[in-house]
Amino acid sequence: MIARALLKATVLVAGLAASVGALAGGANPFNPQAAPSRYVEPEKKPSQEAEVVLPAYPDDKARWLRFETTAETRNRFFIDRESLSIAEDRTIRYALVIESPSGVRNVSYEGMRCSSADIKTYAWGTSEGKWYAAKEPQWQPIRVDRMNGQHETLYERYFCEAATGMRSASDIIRVMQQKDRRVPTTANPLRLFQ
């Protein structure tokens, strides 16, 4: 009898202790609707950039699209139409060729993000006509370049029209082929970088 009474008392004390512990933890065993939420917010994953595959080297001038910049320069600027693409993450990728009046060329394979006005150089061209991949390319903000101005021109006039970007590479090619020589507007997101 004493053992049974002792067992009842132990169970009662254990039950009270559990109730007090639950109340202290914020849960209310008498009102399940007042219990704390069990919802756990999913972990935010950083957006992944689409894989970069270097295109064929832009050595065929017939594939080049010339564009003008607003800067004072005698250099000529081209995009290789075969390299132009818009990746799944909306990064616009292209081979850029800058040719000096003496015929010296600087070639690079780059990416541009319209949403943040950033550029990244994935590779440079060598004198042997091959790509030299950048070791750890980083996104950099587009800067106003008074000497050449190729990135701000591509951003403002061809790649990122209306700050939303083109829908496809063929849209960009069509606009570039129109050889529109309008001076870029000043009411654009790049004014933040001036």
Number of C-alpha atoms within 10 A of each C-alpha: 6 7 8 9 10 11 12 12 12 12 12 12 12 12 12 12 12 13 16 14 12 14 14 10 11 11 18 16 14 10 8 9 10 11 15 11 8 6 6 6 6 6 6 6 6 6 7 7 11 11 9 10 8 17 15 13 18 24 13 9 10 9 14 19 17 15 19 21 22 17 16 11 14 12 18 18 21 19 24 24 20 16 19 22 18 21 16 10 12 20 21 23 25 24 28 26 23 19 16 14 11 8 10 11 18 15 24 23 27 20 23 26 23 22 13 13 21 18 23 19 20 23 19 19 20 14 11 6 13 15 20 14 15 13 8 7 13 12 14 13 15 21 17 18 15 12 13 20 19 22 20 21 21 19 23 21 22 19 28 21 15 12 16 12 21 19 12 15 19 14 13 23 17 11 14 21 11 8 12 12 12 9 11 13 9 9 7 13 15 17 11 8 10 8
